[in-house]
Amino acid sequence: MKRAMFIVNPSAGKEKAADYKKLGIETLQDLGYEVDTRETEKELDATNFAREACQNEYDFVVAMGGDGTINEAVSGLAEQPHQPLFSLIPLGTVNDFARALGISLDPPEAIEALRTGTEKRVDIAKVGDRYFMNILALGKIAESTSEVSVEQKTKLGAFAYFIEGVKALTSDEQMEFTVTHDAGEWTGEAKLVLVALTNSVGGFENLAPDALTDDGLLHVYIVENAALPVFVRIAGALLRGQLEKDPAVQAIHTTKVAIDTSEPVLCNIDGDEGDPTPLMVEVMPRHIRAVVPPDPKK
């Protein structure tokens, strides 16, 4: 019999995971899998569970939780000799990876879609000894998102990130960046540097409208230091999917990027605190065997 590991974060989605766990198990059993259910209790549990599934040659890993849980599960699958199929049930505040893969943000619909899902190989990226599927961010705004508490997420949802971001934008702190990429180098003052893998970042599905989950590229956006009215203009460009057309934004598409700063600054990886600069980021093309809903255009 085929084996599936179902990794569940019981505290995700305003603690609604329990409501969907039974449905997920039943669906996987209907698909012919013997289901091994694991619940996370602490940091890196999902990574360790997913790595165990690889080592024991499971056929399928399904993770249910927010972006942090999904990042951990993908990290456990990365660079393993045996890699199971992977899918996810989104229960987070933003759910960027689900948005990028076309997975429904409604948990019962996402679970039902496992029945008709198809395999698609998708990119991830590596920075140091960590991995990400959506975004690496640097700058005061990026640091502020790490400061959003679980309580704020529960009460305010994505608006909590917006509040902290506005606080960061109005600060006077300046930072000089050196960004080295496939085609050269950029140096200057920046408020924010983003390295995106998908079109959806922070729930904005138009940040990198041309980014594909399997294009083998990092999409780097450097938001130069500017007055507050310029950031209002940039926000409008972001909403219209025209971020890289703004004169205060440098857009770079590359397979690898090295980032250094005038003084060490922590990065944010898929919403969680990462390592300090300097950083080396590289894409891992078509690395994960994702199960995604059928393309409605086909």
Stockholm file with secondary structure:
# STOCKHOLM 1.0

chainA/1-298         MKRAMFIVNPSAGKEKAADYKKLGIETLQDLGYEVDTRETEKELDATNFAREACQNEYDFVVAMGGDGTINEAVSGLAEQPHQPLFSLIPLGTVNDFARALGISLDPPEAIEALRTGTEKRVDIAKVGDRYFMNILALGKIAESTSEVSVEQKTKLGAFAYFIEGVKALTSDEQMEFTVTHDAGEWTGEAKLVLVALTNSVGGFENLAPDALTDDGLLHVYIVENAALPVFVRIAGALLRGQLEKDPAVQAIHTTKVAIDTSEPVLCNIDGDEGDPTPLMVEVMPRHIRAVVPPDPKK
#=GR chainA/1-298 SS CEEEEEEECTTHHHHTHHHHHHHHHHHHHHTTEEEEEEECCSTTHHHHHHHHHHHTTCSEEEEEECHHHHHHHHHHHTTCSSCCEEEEEECSSSCHHHHHHTCCSSHHHHHHGGGTCEEEEEEEEEETTEEESSEEEESHHHHHHHTCCHHHHHHHTTHHHHHHHHHHHTCCCCCEEEEEETTEEEEEEEEEEEEESSSCBTTBTTSSTTCCTTSCCEEEEEEECCCHHHHHHHHHHHHTTCGGGSTTEEEEEESEEEEEESSCCEEEETTEEEEESSEEEEEEEEEEEEEECCCTTC
#=GC SS_cons         CEEEEEEECTTHHHHTHHHHHHHHHHHHHHTTEEEEEEECCSTTHHHHHHHHHHHTTCSEEEEEECHHHHHHHHHHHTTCSSCCEEEEEECSSSCHHHHHHTCCSSHHHHHHGGGTCEEEEEEEEEETTEEESSEEEESHHHHHHHTCCHHHHHHHTTHHHHHHHHHHHTCCCCCEEEEEETTEEEEEEEEEEEEESSSCBTTBTTSSTTCCTTSCCEEEEEEECCCHHHHHHHHHHHHTTCGGGSTTEEEEEESEEEEEESSCCEEEETTEEEEESSEEEEEEEEEEEEEECCCTTC
//
